[in-house]
């Protein structure tokens, strides 16, 4: 698709830095309901980790981390998680996205809300990550196709 970098510094950094970016992105997703951040910001960080590898390396190496054919299924999975958790309270007599209705016996409604928000943030993070990587892949493919 595009010419890989021959710089040893870029190649080394594209192997060392992405796991830390991905880890921080997951931290932002998982702590988004307690602090600033959340699914969109964490998903963008996780996509940045994948895109760093895609920009610096050649095509076989790019596809080892996150294959191109995973983008649409992962984006769909993220949206399904979001909608599924949003619809779940309807089965317990509550409105859409009201997680207090998800409280199990012995569970505080505030804890149920916290878990519901976390689930939604995870779904949004997965969807955003996959869509941003898909946009990049489509732009590169259109440029070289």
N, C-alpha and C positions, 0 to 999 in steps of 0.2 A: 504494500500500500504506500508507505512512505519510507524514505531512507532512514535507517536507524543511526543513532549517534555513534560516533567513533571515539568520543571523549571518554577516557577511563574514569574521570571524576563523575560525569553524568551517569555513566553506567553503574558505578558503585553506589552513588546516591539514590538511583532509582531502585536499587535492591535493599538499601538500608532504611530509608525514610518512610516508604509506604506503610509498613506494618504499624509504625507509631502514629501516622496520620489516621489509619483505619481504627486503631485502638482509641484514639482521642475522639474520633467520630462516633464510635459506639458509646463512649462515655457521655458525650453530649446528648445522644438519643436517650440513654437510660436515665439521665439525670435532668432531662428537659422538663419534667413535671414538678421538679423541686427548685430548679434554678433557671436562669436564662439559657435558652437553647431549645432543643427539641428535635422532632423528626426531620424538619426541612434542613436545619443547619447541620445536623449530624449526617443526614443523607448526602448533602453537598460535600462534606469533608470526606466521607467514604468514597464518593465518586472521584474526588481529587486524588485520592491515593491510587485508584485504578487508572485514572487518566495520566498520572505521572509515569506509570509503567508503559502505557500505550504510546505516549509521546516520544519517549526516549528509546525504546527497544523496537526490534523488528517484529513482524507479524506473528511468528510462532511463539515467541516469548510473551507477547501481549495476551494471547489467547489462553495461556496456561493459568493465569490468575482469575480471569473472569471472561469465559468464552462469549463471543458475540451473540450466539443463539440463546444465551440466558437472559438477555435484556428484557424481552417482552414477557416471558413467563415470570420473572422476578417482579417486574412492574405490576403485573396482574395480581401476583400473590400479595404484594403490599396493599393494593387497593382492596382486595378481598378481605385481608385482615382488618383494615379500617372499617369497611362496610359491615363485616360480620360482627365485630365488636360493637359497632353502632346499633345494629339491629337486635342484638341479644337482649337488651332491656325491654324491647317490645313484647317478647315472649313471657316476661315477668310482670306485665301490666304497666310498664313505664314508658316514657317517651323516648324517641330516638336519641342516642348518645347520653342518656342519663344513667350513669354508671352506679348510682346509689342503689338501683334496683338489682344489681348483680350480687349483692351481699348474700353470702351463704350463711346458714345458721351459725351463730356465734361470731360472725364477722361484723365489724363496725362498718356502717355505710361509707365513712370517710376512707377506710382502707379499700373498700370496693371501688370507690371513685379513683383512688390512686392507681390501682391495678388496671382499671379500664383505660385511664389516660395513658399509662405506660404501654399497654397493648396497641393503642391507636398511634402513639409516637413510633413504635417499632414498625408498624405498617407503613406509616408515612415515610420513615427513613429508608426502608427497603424500596418503596416506589420511587422516591426522589433519586436515590443512587442509581437505580436501573435506568430511569428515564434520562438522566444527564449523560450517562455512559452511552446510551442508545443515540442521543442527539449527536454526540461527538463521532460515534462510529458512522452514522449516516452522513454527516458533513464530510468526513474523510473519504468515504466511499463515493460520494457525489463528486468530490474534487478530483479523484483519480479514476473514476469510472467512466 
